């Protein structure tokens, strides 16, 4: 199962007073990985023409991430709907798997807010992340 891999270090502002990543920031890590994954498949025009609001999000936490720790996010699409993408993000650090995040996003036209179904060509490109 192919996945897009995104890595970086945890910044100070993402942690609490104990130096542990605040729980909501796992969603930010997932979204960063998603942005980079989509950018690897498409041109910037896709981001100017469409919005990708979340309609579902959940996370399971397994181990803490800490300040300046190297974090790796494997982002993969588990299902492509008409105008939706179901994502799974495996977030890992020094302790191994730290969290599993799942999100569903829909693609909408920025100008009208209407659903924007994926074309067959787009589906073929997205298959690289299935």
C-alpha positions in Angstrom: 0.0 0.0 0.0 1.8 3.1 -1.2 1.9 6.2 1.0 3.4 9.6 0.9 6.0 10.2 3.6 6.5 13.6 5.2 9.1 14.3 7.9 10.1 17.2 10.1 11.0 18.1 13.6 8.5 19.1 16.3 8.6 22.8 17.0 8.4 24.3 20.5 5.1 26.0 19.9 3.5 22.6 19.2 4.1 21.4 22.7 2.7 21.9 26.2 4.5 22.9 29.3 5.9 19.4 29.7 7.4 19.5 26.2 4.8 17.0 24.8 2.9 17.7 21.6 -0.6 19.0 22.3 -3.2 16.5 21.1 -4.8 18.8 18.5 -1.4 19.3 16.8 -1.5 15.7 15.5 -4.3 16.9 13.2 -2.0 19.7 12.0 0.8 17.2 11.2 -1.7 15.1 9.3 -2.9 18.1 7.3 0.7 19.2 6.5 1.4 15.7 5.1 -1.9 15.8 3.1 -1.0 19.2 1.6 2.4 17.9 0.5 1.0 14.6 -0.8 -1.6 16.4 -2.9 1.0 19.0 -4.1 3.2 16.1 -5.3 0.4 15.0 -7.6 -1.1 18.3 -8.8 -0.3 21.8 -9.8 -0.9 24.8 -7.5 -4.0 25.7 -9.6 -5.8 22.8 -7.9 -5.4 24.6 -4.6 -6.7 27.9 -6.0 -9.8 26.4 -7.5 -11.0 24.1 -4.8 -11.5 23.9 -1.0 -11.1 20.7 0.9 -13.2 21.0 4.1 -13.2 18.1 6.6 -16.4 16.3 7.3 -15.0 13.7 9.7 -11.8 13.4 11.8 -10.7 11.0 14.5 -7.4 10.0 16.2 -6.0 7.2 18.2 -3.0 8.2 20.4 -0.3 5.6 21.2 2.8 7.4 22.5 3.8 11.0 23.0 5.9 13.2 20.6 8.3 15.7 22.2 9.9 19.0 21.4 12.5 18.7 18.6 11.8 15.1 18.0 11.9 13.9 14.4 8.4 13.0 13.3 7.4 11.0 10.2 3.8 11.0 8.8 2.8 8.4 6.2 -0.3 9.7 4.4 -2.4 7.4 2.3 -5.8 7.5 0.8 -8.0 4.6 1.8 -11.0 5.5 -0.4 -11.8 7.9 -3.2 -15.5 8.9 -3.3 -17.2 11.0 -6.0 -15.8 14.3 -4.4 -14.4 13.0 -1.2 -11.1 11.5 0.0 -10.7 9.2 3.0 -7.2 9.6 4.5 -5.2 7.6 7.0 -2.1 9.1 8.6 0.4 7.0 10.5 2.4 9.4 12.7 5.7 8.0 14.1 8.5 9.3 16.3 11.4 7.9 18.3 9.0 5.6 20.2 7.5 4.2 17.0 3.9 4.7 16.2 2.6 7.7 18.1 -0.8 8.3 16.5 -3.2 7.1 13.8 -5.3 9.9 12.4 -8.2 9.4 10.0 -10.0 12.2 8.1 -12.5 12.5 5.3 -12.4 15.6 3.2 -14.7 16.8 0.4 -13.7 18.8 -2.6 -15.8 21.9 -3.2 -15.6 24.7 -5.8 -14.4 27.8 -4.0 -16.6 30.1 -6.1 -19.9 28.3 -5.5 -19.3 25.9 -2.6 -20.8 23.1 -4.8 -19.3 19.6 -4.7 -16.4 19.1 -7.2 -16.3 15.5 -8.4 -12.9 14.0 -9.3 -12.3 13.3 -13.0 -11.1 10.0 -14.2 -7.6 11.5 -14.8 -7.6 12.8 -11.2 -8.6 9.5 -9.9 -5.8 7.8 -11.8 -3.3 10.3 -10.2 -4.8 9.8 -6.7 -4.3 6.0 -7.2 -0.6 6.6 -6.4 -1.7 7.2 -2.8 -4.2 4.3 -2.5 
